[in-house]
Structures are given as structure tokens and as C-alpha cells.
Amino acid sequence: MTRRIFLISLLLTFVSVIHASELQPYTASAATPALKLRDMNNKEHDLNQYKGQIVLVQFWATYCTPCRKEMPSMNKMMTKMGKTPFKILAVNMGETEDEVKTFVNEVKPAFTILMDPAGNSIADWRVFAAPSNFIIGPDGKIRYTLFGGVEWDSEELIAKLQALAK
Amino acid sequence: MKAIQNTLVLVLCLLMASPLLARELRSIEVDDTSIDLRVFGANGNKLLLGFPCDEGKSVAEEKTAQSLAEDGIEVWMPDMLSAYMLPDVKSSLDKIPVEAVVAVIDAAMKTNKQVYLIASGVDTDLILRGAAYWEQQNKPKLAGAILLFPRLFKSEPVPGQVPEYIDAVGKTRLPMVVLEGERTPNRWTINQLTTALGQGGSPVHAKLIPSVRGDFFKRQDASDSEDMATLQLDGLIKASLF
């Protein structure tokens, strides 16, 4: 009996975790914070320059297990988004270049990694945990947020993001 | 020859017995519940009361407690979860009566030592609730509290929104030290937390432990830096006892 209760609790926990990792419509009226950071090749990226595209802004760290796990699905997502104008800006949360380089060599992200050594954007974007994700619409406004790891190349997620471009 | 042999056996027995002697098991009765307590006795005037809530699993904590006791700091580790037959999950914390925490604090205060509270992660909720309830009853002052990488959000943080802290935050005047891992997202919000903790009147100091993640001393995949920090945990705690 105890075993059965334990299994049911485990199942419910699992279901709630899956539920938690869904895109949540962004309802706050606050303007999209600025994001101007350099990538690993020292090239500056400004979120404003990607207006007209859908942008996934992700705050991540190498020590964050869900971040590590989901990155391969972000690579696949880049392909699955097809002709929809789409960009991923993955903001590293204050780690050193050496730490990030080791990770990049291992995971080989097909998207832009931005460095934020002072962590200024973390405060601006009100990020309190990793991974924290923001989906920016072509108009530059935050449309969805998502906390936690997720399979970014799932059909449902891709369809939801592609719909933003229409 | 026989005398030397006997002496050797006696020395060997004493050496083998010494770690066991340092850890005494006691229990505290609260209403109809018996709370088991691991006591690492010491002669100093400071007593550290930890709420690890996981009898049998806290290997690093036990070693640290042993080491602190050898330095004169007495350590008590009450097993609140087993006392109330609760599983080791976050929601169990709400089911531990604050009166039971206060009863353990009361027993510790009777030693006439300076009593400090310590907990890690989500368990820090328990000591904040306990301290607030203790103060409400106008009991003698506790010396302080150490919060190891406290996790005190009411719910999962939503990106773009300032999260709420649990109700126990900012309800006590207890002096506090917050120790946070440098390799955790929480390091970026440590000022926010110390401000919230201080709203009840607590003087709060925060320190970052370099190159470690939260819960570093409980991790199976600990890095070299985390292993090193675990070995030095007693020193970190000692330095935090103001």
C-alpha cells in the first residue's frame, strides 16, 4: 500500500514537473529590457538588431544540469524552425570564458552564446533561476516565458513559436 | 611482555571507540513524539543546533560536526523528519510543528551555551520559523543562525517576475550569516535575499563560497573544488559564528 502511494506521488511529481516546463504567456506590461552583450568571439549583439525575428533569450550556466541536457534539442530546434526568422541568444550567467569554452567544445551549440561576466542582464531581466527563457516576438515584445529544462524541438513548441511569426 | 600486549589492546580499543564516544544519541519528548538527537559534545560555550532532517544520510554533516566538536563547539542534530514519520521532501517541512523546533531549542538553551541555528537549502525555512516563534514567546536571545545556500522562494521563480519569499523570511531579529555557492543562480539574488531577511531587524551578512554549487557537500558528482570545500566546511562554519 505504502509502495503504491509512493509510486502515485512520484507520478504526480513527474506530471507537475512536465506541466511546469511549458511556455507561459507573458502578461506583465513592463517593456522588454535591453540586452547588449558580447559573444565568445567578442562580437557585440543587441537584441534590437533582431527585430522582425522570433528570439529565444535564454539565461543558462554550465553548472545547471537541465541547461546542459536541453542544449542538443536547441540545436535541433534551429533546424526545425525552418524558414521562420529565428534566433537564439543564450546568455551565460557570469561564468569565465574558460568554463564556457570547455562546455561549448563538448556540446557544440549551433546558436549564439553571450557572455555576461558582471551579471548585469540577470538583474535587468529579473532572472532568479536557471534556465530562464524568454520568447520575444517579431515586434520585440516578450510573448512567453519558461522556467526549467524542456525539449525545445517538440512539435508543439515549434508550432507555437512559428505561429508568432504569422 | 603480557603487560605490553594488554596495554596495546587497550590503546587499540580506545582508538576504535573514540569516534563512537563523540557521538551520543539522545531524545527529546514533545507531547507524544520522541525526537532523536545526535549530540557531538564539546566543552566550549557555543552550541550549534542543526536541522539536517536526514538521519543516516548526512555523512558530510556528521564529519563536520565531529570536527567542530573537537574544536570545542558542541553540535546537536535533531532528526525532525523521522520523529514525525515524514519523507525527505520539501512539503514535509510544513508538517513539522514549530513547537517541536522550539522544544529542541529550549533543550539546547538549558545547557547555558550560546545557541546558534544552522540549516541548508529548503530546510532553512524550519529554523526561520522556529526562531520567529521563539522570539514571539519572549524567550532568551539566541546567538544567531547560519543559512547555507538558503532556498526560500514561495514557488518556482517565473522569469521576468520578482519572486515572493516564504512567510518566515523577515520575521526574526536573529543575527544571520548566509553562505551561498558561487556556482548557483542564487548568487545573483543574494542582496535581495539579505534585504528581505533583514526586514524583521536581523543583521544579515552574506558570503559566497568560491567554485561550488548549492548542496555541494551532498553531491554525488562533486568537483575537486566542492570536495575541498566540504573538507573545509567546519572552518567556514566556525568563521560564521560571530
Boltz contact constraints between the chains, C-beta under 6 A:
constraints:
  - contact:
      token1: [A, 63]
      token2: [B, 183]
      max_distance: 6.0
  - contact:
      token1: [A, 63]
      token2: [B, 213]
      max_distance: 6.0
  - contact:
      token1: [A, 119]
      token2: [B, 188]
      max_distance: 6.0
  - contact:
      token1: [A, 122]
      token2: [B, 188]
      max_distance: 6.0
  - contact:
      token1: [A, 126]
      token2: [B, 160]
      max_distance: 6.0
  - contact:
      token1: [A, 126]
      token2: [B, 162]
      max_distance: 6.0
  - contact:
      token1: [A, 128]
      token2: [B, 157]
      max_distance: 6.0
  - contact:
      token1: [A, 128]
      token2: [B, 163]
      max_distance: 6.0
  - contact:
      token1: [A, 128]
      token2: [B, 189]
      max_distance: 6.0
  - contact:
      token1: [A, 129]
      token2: [B, 157]
      max_distance: 6.0
  - contact:
      token1: [A, 129]
      token2: [B, 185]
      max_distance: 6.0
  - contact:
      token1: [A, 130]
      token2: [B, 185]
      max_distance: 6.0
  - contact:
      token1: [A, 132]
      token2: [B, 159]
      max_distance: 6.0
  - contact:
      token1: [A, 134]
      token2: [B, 159]
      max_distance: 6.0
  - contact:
      token1: [A, 145]
      token2: [B, 159]
      max_distance: 6.0
  - contact:
      token1: [A, 145]
      token2: [B, 160]
      max_distance: 6.0
  - contact:
      token1: [A, 147]
      token2: [B, 156]
      max_distance: 6.0
  - contact:
      token1: [A, 147]
      token2: [B, 159]
      max_distance: 6.0
